[in-house]
Amino acid sequence: MKNKRIIALDAFRGFTVALMILVNNPGSWSHIYSPLRHAEWEGCTPTDLVFPFFLFVVGIASFFSFKKLDFKLSKETFGKLLRRSMLIFLIGFLLNFYPFFDTNKPFSLQNILDRLETIRIFGVLQRIACAYFIGIFICLLFKSTKKIAAAGITLMILFCGILIAYNPQNPYDKKENACRAVDLIVPGENHIYKGYSRTVELDNFDISVMDDTHFAVTPVGGANIDLKYVSFRSVGNYELKKEIKDDTMIYTVITSGNADEENLSANAVQQLTAATERIPFDPEGLLGAMAAAATVIFGFLTGRLINFYSENKEKTVMHLMLFGLTAVFVGMFWGQWFIISKPLWTGSYVLYAGGLAMIVLAFFIWFMDVKRYSQKYFRPFVAFGSNPLFLFVMSGVIVKTMNFSCFNIGEMSLQKWIYENIYKGIIDPAFGSLLYAITFIAIMWLLAELLYRKKIYIKV
C-alpha cells in the first residue's frame, strides 16, 4: 500500500511537471490556445493552476520527508530546510543567467558583467525555494494541524492586509501594489520581470508636432506613467523610434515610403490609437512568497490527511474531494471581493487552486489505489514525477541552447525555424504551436523514462 500511495503522488507530481513544460514551450508565443495562456491579471485559466499544483505537491512531499525526522525543528531539520531552499534558489538563478553571457557578442568578462546588470533574480524555482522555506518552517514550528492551518490562514489574511494598507483605493492595481513596491527595492527595477503591460489612453498625454519627422509627447500633469516603458500603437504604416529628454518623449517617424513625407509626423500623430506601458512587476517576487507559502502549507496538511487515512484509500479520496470542493467554493466566494490573481498570488487564488489540486490528486489515488487500474496508463507521469526539478531545469536549458545564435538557420533561431518550417502549417498556427510543445514533451519524456528505468533519481 505504501508504494502505491507514493506512486500515485509521483504520478500527480509528474502530471504537473509535464504541464509546466508544456505551457512554457509553445512553438510560438503569438499562437497559443486560450486555455494555455495565463490570465492577464485577474481570473484563472488551466495554465494558472500548474504552478500552485507543483507547490502543493512540494508541501505533500515535505510532509513525508520530515515525517522521518518526527517533524522536529532542530538544527538538523532547519539545516536541511535551509540548504535545500538555497540550492533550489541558486539553480533557478543560474537558469535565468544561462548562457551567462550575450552569445551575440564576443565572450569576455565585461560581457558576463553586462548580463549580471540586468539579470532577473526571481523566477519559478526561486519562488519554490522561498515558499518552501517559509511554509515548511511554519509547519515544523507549530506541528499541530490546527496551529498550522491557523498560520496558513493568517499568512493569507496578512498578505491581503498588506495589499490593502499599501493602496486602499485599489490594492490589486497592476502598477500601484505592495508586491511591486517591494520588488522595486529588492532586487530593484533592473532585476525584475517586465512582461506585464497596461493600456494608457491618449488623454493622458500632450502630443505636439515638432517637424515633418518628429513629434513630442509629454504626460499630462499627475499621470503616473514611466516614460521608459511607454510605446504607441498606430494604424498607419509607420515605425516610431523613441528618445527621452527630460520629461518628454521625442519620436522619430519612419515610413516605408507610402506616406506623404512632408506631413509624416502629423499623419502619424493622427493615427495613434493608444499607448502601452510595460510595467516592471515580478509575478514570482519577494513579497508574494508569503502567500505562496500558504499553498505549501495546504499541501503539507494534505500530506497529513493522506497519511492519516493510509489504510483506507476510499476515505482518503472522499476527504480530498470534500475538502477540495470546500476550498474551491470558499476561494470563489472570497474572490468576489479580493480577486483571484496568480501574479499577486492572492488568498482567494491559494484556496481556489489548492482545492482543485486536492480534487485532481483524489482522482489519481482513486484510479491507481482504489480501483487498482493498471499503472501503465500513468507511466509517463510517474517517470516525470521521479525527477521533477531536474527535468524542469533541463527543459529550460535545452530551449535556451536552441536559441543560441550559433545554431541560427538564416536569421531564425533553431527553435523558430523548426516551428515555422515544420509545425506552423499543420492545420493552423495555434495547432502547430501546440503540436510543437507536445513533441518537446515527448522528447523530455524519453529522458525521464531513461532515468526512471535506470533508477536514477536526481534529488535537490
Buried (B, 14 or more C-beta within 10 A) or exposed (E): EEEBBBBBBBBBBBBBBBBBBBBBBBBBEEBBEEEBBBBEBBBBBBBBBBBBBBBBBBBBBBBBBBEEEEBEBEEEBBEBBEEBBEBBBBBBBEBBBBEEBBBEEEEEEEBEEBBEEEBBBBBBBBBBBBBBBBBBBBBBEBEEBEEBBEBBBEBBEBBBEBBBEBBEEEBBBBBBBBBBBBBBEEBEBEBBBBEBBBEBEBEBBBBEBEEBBBBBBBBEEEEEBEBEBBBBEBEBEBEBEBEEEEEBBBBBBEBEEEBEEEEBBBBBBEBBEEBBBBBBBBBBBBBBBBBBBBBBBBBBBBBBBBBEBEEEBEEBBBBBBEBBBEBBEBBBEBBEEBBBBBBBBBBBBBBBBBBBBBBBBBBBBBBBBBEEEEBEEBBBBBBBBBBBBBBBBBBBBBBBBBBEEEBEEEEBBBBBBBBBEBBBEBEEBBBBBBBBBBBBBEEBBEBBBEBBEEEEEEEB
